[in-house]
Amino acid sequence: MATTAGIEAPDPALEAELRTRLEDVESSLRDAVDSDVPLVSSTSRYLLAAGGKRFRPLLVLLAGRFGRADDPRLVPGAVAIELTHLASLYHDDVIDEASSRRGIASANARWDNTVAILTGDFLFARASEIASDLGTDVTRLLAWTIARVAEGQIREADAAAGLEIDEDSYMTVIRGKTAALIATSCQLGAMLSEAAPENVDRLRRVGEALGLTFQLSDDIMDITADQHTLGKEPGVDLKEGVYTLPVIYALRTARRRDELRALLEQGPPDGERLAGALDIIRSDGALDLARDAVTRETRRAVAEGEHLPAGPPRDAFLHLARFLAARCGAPA
């Protein structure tokens, strides 16, 4: 969709309608982070004002097209999802000791860890408050999702800088940390618009596959893309000790895997060690294996999506899945 991430929408009328609803989401997000405490308002607005793809709210609205697309609950549902995502970013930056986010200083660098953590807590609470107005089922789904995201983050932290993580363990991490919220975005949009139950279930499955495709594609781009494309230096995950699928494959299959292991055994790499690690991962077949994983998830999303009711919303989901593969060079 041209509404996010530079994706061209397959249907201009659908794009225009989604743009309008996303403007409503943006306005509601600004209201939702307002507080009587000036510092809370400032810190909560900080990453919101820095922008972002609004990918998850878009999925809520797009999934809502399979039911009553004008249901007024879709906008607050999309707001609750985005607040949950933003909250996780504040916490992520503390965990990763990040210095920047979206091209600006991270909240923990701008203020401190305590303020960043409490801001994330505030945003989780606001998301839950909004969800509570949408019904018990929505509240339960959001709470379940927040727990899955937290479990994924804990699994990732537990595996940080470890060289023994395998493909299955890594996929379990990203099913929680990334795919759970994207799956819930699709499921929630279908639920709130009162789509047919079989479409609610199918959209959840499409969303999980999209979430895995999204994260795996990002992992590849962190290795291959330049700073202009990424908006950050390549190799950030490596520097933080997060060893993603390209790294896992390189440690297992690359001809220079012993050299890579020696570089990483010294701890998360930086400087010349980072450059050397990136060179090995880029040059020895690991990226092709990672792209195969993207292709598998893309095809799963497409196979599920093809069973949705025909029309522009279904075409948009299929287009989105293929775009996420293409941006990292994976065949769809």
Long-range contacts (C-beta under 8 A, 24 or more apart in sequence): 1-58, 1-62, 1-316, 1-319, 1-320, 3-54, 3-58, 4-53, 4-54, 4-55, 4-58, 5-53, 5-55, 5-323, 7-319, 7-320, 7-323, 9-316, 9-319, 10-312, 10-315, 10-316, 10-319, 11-312, 11-315, 11-316, 13-312, 14-65, 14-312, 14-313, 14-316, 17-69, 18-58, 18-61, 18-62, 21-61, 21-74, 21-75, 21-78, 22-54, 22-57, 22-58, 22-61, 24-75, 25-54, 25-57, 25-61, 25-75, 25-78, 25-79, 25-82, 26-54, 28-75, 28-76, 28-79, 29-79, 29-82, 29-83, 32-79, 32-83, 32-126, 32-130, 33-83, 33-123, 33-126, 35-122, 39-115, 40-119, 40-122, 43-107, 43-111, 43-115, 43-116, 43-119, 44-119, 44-122, 44-123, 46-104, 46-107, 46-110, 46-119, 47-86, 47-89, 47-90, 47-101, 47-102, 47-107, 48-86, 50-101, 50-102, 50-103, 50-104, 51-102, 52-86, 52-102, 54-82, 55-182, 55-214, 56-81, 56-82, 56-85, 56-181, 56-182, 56-185, 57-81, 57-82, 57-185, 59-182, 59-185, 59-186, 59-189, 59-207, 59-210, 60-185, 60-186, 60-188, 60-189, 60-192, 61-189, 62-186, 62-189, 62-313, 62-316, 62-317, 63-185, 63-186, 63-187, 63-188, 63-189, 63-190, 63-193, 63-195, 63-203, 63-207, 63-313, 64-189, 64-190, 64-192, 64-193, 64-195, 65-193, 65-311, 65-312, 65-313, 66-189, 66-190, 66-193, 66-195, 66-196, 66-199, 66-203, 66-308, 66-309, 66-313, 67-190, 67-192, 67-193, 67-194, 67-195, 67-196, 67-199, 68-193, 68-194, 69-193, 71-192, 71-193, 71-194, 73-134, 73-192, 74-189, 74-192, 74-193, 76-130, 76-133, 76-134, 77-131, 77-134, 77-138, 77-188, 77-189, 77-192, 78-185, 78-189, 79-127, 79-130, 80-127, 80-128, 80-130, 80-131, 80-134, 80-138, 80-142, 81-127, 81-142, 81-181, 81-184, 81-185, 81-188, 83-123, 83-124, 83-126, 83-127, 83-130, 84-123, 84-124, 84-127, 84-142, 84-145, 84-146, 84-149, 84-181, 85-181, 86-120, 86-123, 87-119, 87-120, 87-121, 87-122, 87-123, 87-124, 87-127, 88-120, 88-149, 88-153, 88-181, 89-120, 90-116, 90-117, 90-119, 90-120, 90-123, 91-116, 91-117, 91-120, 91-153, 92-153, 94-120, 95-153, 95-157, 96-240, 96-242, 97-240, 98-240, 100-232, 102-231, 103-231, 103-232, 134-192, 137-191, 138-188, 138-191, 138-192, 141-184, 141-187, 141-188, 141-191, 142-184, 142-188, 145-180, 145-181, 145-184, 148-175, 148-176, 148-180, 148-181, 149-176, 149-177, 149-180, 149-181, 150-176, 151-176, 152-176, 152-177, 152-178, 152-180, 153-177, 156-242, 159-243, 160-240, 160-241, 160-242, 161-241, 161-243, 161-264, 161-267, 161-268, 162-243, 163-243, 163-251, 163-261, 163-264, 163-265, 165-243, 165-248, 166-248, 167-245, 167-248, 167-249, 167-293, 170-243, 170-244, 170-245, 170-248, 171-212, 174-211, 174-212, 174-215, 174-216, 175-208, 175-211, 175-212, 177-215, 178-211, 178-212, 178-214, 178-215, 179-207, 179-208, 179-209, 179-210, 179-211, 179-212, 179-214, 179-215, 180-208, 180-211, 181-211, 182-207, 182-208, 182-210, 182-211, 182-214, 183-207, 183-208, 183-210, 183-211, 186-210, 199-308, 199-309, 202-304, 202-305, 202-307, 202-308, 203-308, 205-304, 206-301, 206-304, 206-305, 206-308, 206-317, 206-321, 209-297, 209-298, 209-300, 209-301, 209-304, 209-321, 210-297, 210-301, 210-317, 210-320, 210-321, 210-324, 212-297, 213-294, 213-297, 213-298, 213-301, 213-321, 213-324, 213-325, 214-324, 216-245, 216-290, 216-293, 216-294, 216-297, 216-328, 217-294, 217-324, 217-325, 217-327, 217-328, 217-330, 218-328, 219-244, 219-245, 219-246, 219-290, 220-245, 220-246, 220-287, 220-290, 220-291, 220-294, 220-328, 220-329, 220-330, 221-327, 221-328, 223-278, 223-281, 223-282, 223-287, 224-282, 224-287, 224-328, 224-329, 234-278, 235-269, 235-274, 235-277, 235-278, 238-268, 238-269, 238-274, 238-277, 238-278, 239-268, 239-269, 239-270, 239-274, 240-268, 241-267, 241-268, 244-290, 245-289, 245-290, 245-293, 246-281, 246-286, 246-287, 246-289, 246-290, 247-277, 247-281, 247-286, 249-285, 249-286, 249-289, 249-290, 250-280, 250-281, 250-284, 250-286, 253-284, 253-285, 253-286, 253-289, 254-280, 254-281, 254-284, 254-285, 254-286, 255-284, 256-280, 256-284, 291-328, 291-329, 291-330, 291-331, 292-330, 294-324, 294-325, 294-328, 294-330, 295-325, 295-330, 295-331, 295-332, 298-322, 298-324, 298-325, 298-330, 298-332, 299-332, 302-332
